[in-house]
Structure formats: C-alpha cells, structure tokens
Amino acid sequence: MLPTGSTNSFDMIPTLKDVKSAVQRIKPYVHNTPVLTSTTIDQMMNATVFFKCENFQRMGAFKIRGATNAILQLSEEERARGVITHSSGNFAAALALAARSLVTKAYIVMPSNAPVVKREAVVGYGAQVIECAPTLESRESTMKVYQKKTGATFVHPSNDINVILGNSTAVWEMAKVVENLDVVIAPVGGGGLLAGTALATNHLNYYIETIGAEPFGADDAYLSLKTGKIQPCMNPKTIADGLKTQLGDINFPIIQKFVSKIIRVEESEIIHAMKFIWERLKIVIEPSSAVAVAAMFRNSSEFKKRKVGVILSGGNVDLANLPF
C-alpha cells in the first residue's frame, strides 16, 4: 500500500499494477464517464478527437477519483479517525462526498472568502467545515491544528500518490473505449490530474504522448518543466480558478518523466473554447476544462491526422458569473 498524506520527495514511480489496482478499487464508487466526439471538431482539426467527460462525474469533476482511492488505502483505524484537507474548490467537495460514501468523517479547512455555493456543497455532503483566513499559511496552520486534534489523515488535493493513482483511472477508462490514442491533453494546476494521466498513458503504451495545458496567467507548471525545478505559482490571474495552484514534489517527477510539453493559452482562448464546447457538444464544462480544449485549438497543426484524447476535467460552473 502506498502511503497517503506524504509530502516528502517522491522517487518511486508507481507501476502498471498500481494503476490497475486503483482502477478496480474505485470502480464501485465512481462513474465510468462517457467519451464524446464531434464531427465538426474533427473536421476543424483534421484529426479524430475524443472527449473524456469528467464533467459528468460524481460531484461534477475528476477529483472524486483521487479522493476515493486515497480513503480506500487507509487502514480501518485511520478511516475511523477520518480525513482532513484544505481546499476551497472541487477537492473539498470530492473528499467530503468520498468520505460519506465510505462511511468516514471529513474535515475541510476552507478560507473565509470561499464561495458560499461551494461551502454549502461540502456541508451538504456531511463534512465539517473549518473556516480560516484566506491565505495559504492560514490554511496549512489551521489544518495542522485540527489534524492534531482529531487524528485525521491529511489528504493533499494533488500532491499525494494515491490521489494521483485515482486520477489516472480517467484516461485508463478512455483508452479502453478508444484504441490507439496518439496523444492525450489534460489541464494542469496542482498537477494531480496531469501526473495521473501521464502515468496511465505511459503504462498503456509508452508511445502515447501526454501534453499539459495551462493559462499564461498561471504558467508555473510550464516554467517548472522548462527549468527542471518547481516554480512557485505567484499571483495567478486566470478565469480557470481550478488551476491556480502549484505542482508538488510527488507529482512533479512523474510530470517531468512522462509529459512531453505544456501548451499555454490566453484568457480569450479559454473563453472561446468553453463557449464552443457548450454550443457544439451541448455540455457544460468549467474554465479549467476549457484550457485543455483551447490548447488543442491553439496548436491545431501538431494534431493533424492524429487520435487526440482530451480530458474535460469538470463542469462546476458559477452560472451567475459566466464569461460570455
């Protein structure tokens, strides 16, 4: 069993067996989401494009996969004490829902300025919300106080190997539907989805290229891959709020080893891609998902005549604040 909650440097790449075990482990608790296609997009791209629709996942995003896998890897004693994380976004809801499904307690540290709708979702899933000041320092210090108080296991939203393995199951499912993928594109924020995607595609077929997608306004992953060292995410400015976090020492080595490049996109391109998918595929995706679509559109020439997989990471949108 790989340890959950570790934030030490990670130098052991999970095996094919680890990925397959995660697929079977979480299967009863997550949706095998659909893969959609569009003749219009295929003609535009001169390629064959497949969208893995994690916007149809439980709680509306891929993050339920990693949260579920992490909890399932805990011992009975650990699960009895519960799990804790700090998040104001999708992972807060994911861990809360996964904990409810697996009959354990979840403690979620959320900043005071977190959207009310997200706080209500977490409470609705049965988790205990612990409010903190809207700074990373406050999140971490508050989490540590309550972790010591409750004995709960800390589950990092992206820099946890069992979360990464859970996330790897999305592209694994897609590859079982779509044979001979040439390339897969996934958005990157904290790095948990991109690392999981790259890990699975490498084990499926080492020749499948994995590409990350990131806003210019939050391009720390691009800079990290370029410099070979994790770069801080300084004052990110992007509509893709789910990508305003930075890589960790567990997921970055996987990304370094298996991701070929990261394509950056402008805010206008994200908005265009989001609107395009809403209109053409008739599905709701959030801005973070649209970043992967925008990257494909921006570098369309390199995808010609190829089978392209795109991970639509989620569909949790504030309908009162649409960008179009």
N, C-alpha and C positions, 0 to 999 in steps of 0.2 A: 504493500500500500504506500503510495506516495504521500508525504505529509502535506496537509492543508495548513495555510496560515504562515508558512515560511516566507521571510523576506531576505534571506541570505542569498549570496551569489549562487546561481544555478548552473552547474556544469554537466548535468546528465540529461541528454535529450531523451524524452520518452520514446518507447519502442512502438512498433506496429501492434504488438499485443496490448499495450496500454491503451491505444486508441480504440481497438476493437472492444476491449473490456468496458470502456466508457460508453460506447455505442449501446451495448447490451444493458449496462447498468441503468442508464437513464430512460431507456425506451418506454417503460410503463408510465413515466411521469411527464413526458413532453410530446408535442405534436411532431409528426413527420410532415413538415410543411410542404406545400406544393411547389413545383417548378413550373414557371410560366414562360411563354415565348411570345414574340410579336413579329409578324411578317413585316410590318412597317419598319421596325428597328433593324431587322436582318437586312432589308433592302438598303436602308440608310448606311449601315456599317459595312455592307458587302461581307457579312460574316454570319455565323449562327450563334445567337445569344440566348442564354438560359438564365432566368432569374430565380434564385432560391429565396422564397418569400417568408423570411422570418418575421415580417410584419403580421403574419397570421399565427405566430407562436403564442403560447400562453403568456399572459401579461404584455403581449404585443412586441416582444423583442427576443433576440437570441440569448439574452443573458440568463434566462431560466435554465438553460442547458448547463452552464458552468456552475451556477448556484446549486442546482440539484446534485450534480456529480460531487461537488465538494462536501455537501452534507452526508451523502451516501458513503463517503470514505471515512467518516468519523466512527469511532468506537461507540458502543451503547452508552458508556459512561460520559463521553464527550457530548453525544447528542442529548443526553439528559440535562446537561448544563446549558445547552443552546448555542447559538451562533451570534456573532456581532460583526457589524461593518459600519463604515461611514460612507454615505452616498446621498446625493440629492436627486438622483436620476433613476434610470431604469434598473440599476443593480439593487437599489433599495427595495423596489417592488419585487424584483426577481427573488432575492433572498427571503423576503417575507412570505411570498407565495410558496416557494420551495419548502420553507420551514413548516408552513401549515400542512402541506401535502405529506410531509414526512413526520408529522406529529412531534415537532420540537419547537423551542422558543427562539424568536429572532429579536435582537435588539438593534435598532437602526439609528445611528447618530446622524442627524440632519441639521444643516445650518438654518438659522432663523429666517433667512430670506428664500428658502426653498419654496417653489410654487405650491400653493395650497392644494391644488388638484393632486400633486404627487404625494404630498403628505397624507392626504385623505386615502389615497390608494393603498399606501403602506399600512395605515391603521386598519383599513378595510380587510386586509389580508391577515390581520391578527397580530401584527408585530408591535412591539413597544417602541415608540419614537422618543428619542432623547435629543433635545434641542441644544445647539451650540452656537457660538459666534460664527459668522460667515468667513472664516479663514481656515486654511489647511492646518495651521498649527493648533487651532481650537478643536477642529475635527479629531485630530490624532490624539491630543491630550485628553479630551473627553472620552474618546473610545477606550483609551488605556485605563482610565479611572473605572469605567463601567465593566471593562473586561476583568479587572482585578476583583471587582465587587461581586460579579455574577459567576465568574469562572468560565464564561462563554468562550468559544473558539473564534478567533478573528479570521474572517474570510475576506481577502482582498478582492475588489471587483475585477481586477485584470492580472495582477502580478502574483498568481497562485497557480501552481502546476495543475491542480485538479480542476480549477476553473478553466484553464486553457484546454485541458483534455475534453472537458464537457463542451466547450465551444467548437472543438474540432469535429464534432459529430454532424454539424450542419452541412459542411461540404462533403463529408463522407456519404450522407444520405443523397445529396445531389449527384454525386459520381455513380451511385448505384442506379440512378434513373437515366443519366446522360453518359453514354460511353465515349471514351477517347476525348475527354476535355483537353484542350491545348493550354488554356490559361484561366486563372481564377482571379477576380478582383474583389478585394474587401476593404472597407474603410478602416482607418486606424486612428485610435485616440490613446487609450491606455495600453493597447497592444494585445489584449487577451484574445480578441477575435482573429486578428491577423496572424498571430503566432499559432493559434489552433488550426486555422485554415492552412497555413504553410506546412505545419506538421503533418496534417492528414494528407494533403496532396502529395507530399514527398513520399509518404508511405504507400499511397495508392499507386503512383507512378512517378518516379523521380524526374521525368521529363515535363511534367505539368508545371508551367510557370505560375508563380504566385506574385501578384502585384498589389501593393498597398495604395490607398487613395486618401488624400489629406488636403485640407484647406490651406491656402497660402498664409492665412491669418493664424494658423496654429500648426506650423510645419516642423515641430520639434522632432518627429519621427524621421522625416526626410533628412534633417540635419544630423540626427544621430546615426543614421545609416551611412551618410556621407563621411562623417568624421570618425566613425568607429567607436564612438563614446556617447553615452546617453546625455542628451542636451535637455536642459530644463524647459518646461513649457511656460514661457514668460508672457504675461498679459495677452492671452489668446483672444482674438477678435474674429468671431465667425458665427454665422447663423446655426452651424452644426454644433449645438451645445453639448452633444454627447461625445464630441472629440476634443474637448478642452482639457484633457488630462494627458499625463506623460507616461512614457514607457518605464518598465521596471527591470530590475536585474535578473528576473526569472524569464520574462518573455523576450527581452531584447536579444539574448544569444540565439534563440530559435529564429527570430526575425532576421538576424544577421546571416545565419547559416542558410536559410531556405527562401527568403524573399529577394526577388531579383531587382526590384526598384520600387520607389514610391512616386506616384504621379500627383502633383499638386494642382489644385483648381481654384479659380476665382469665385467670389461670392455670387456673382451674377450667373456663373455656370451652374452652381449648386441650385439656385432658384429655378433656372430654366429646366434642369434635369428633373427636379421634384415635380414641377408643373407638368412636364412632358409625360412622366410615368402616371401621374394622376389621370391625365386626359386620355392617354393611349392604352394603358393596361387596365384602367378603371380601378386602381387600387390606391390605398393611402400609404405613403411612405413618409418617414420623417427626414429632416435635412441631412442627418448623418448617413442615412441610406443613399440619399441622392448624390452624395460626394463620390461614391463608387461609380454611379451611372455617369456623372459629369466627367470623371477621369477617362472612362471609356470613350465618351464623345470627343473629349479634348485630343486624345491620342489615337483617333479612329484608324489612321493609316497603318498602325502596327498590328491591328487586329483583323485585317482583311484576310478572308478565306480561312479563318480560324474558328474553332469552337470555344466560345467565351462563356465562362460562368461568372455571374455577378451576385454577390451576397447582399440582399436587401436586409439590412440588419434589424430594422424595426419600423413600427408605424405609429409611435406615440407622439401625436401632434397636438399642440395647443391651438384649437380651431379659432380661438379669439385673436390669435396673433399670427395669421398666415402671411408669408412674404409675398404673396401675389393676390 
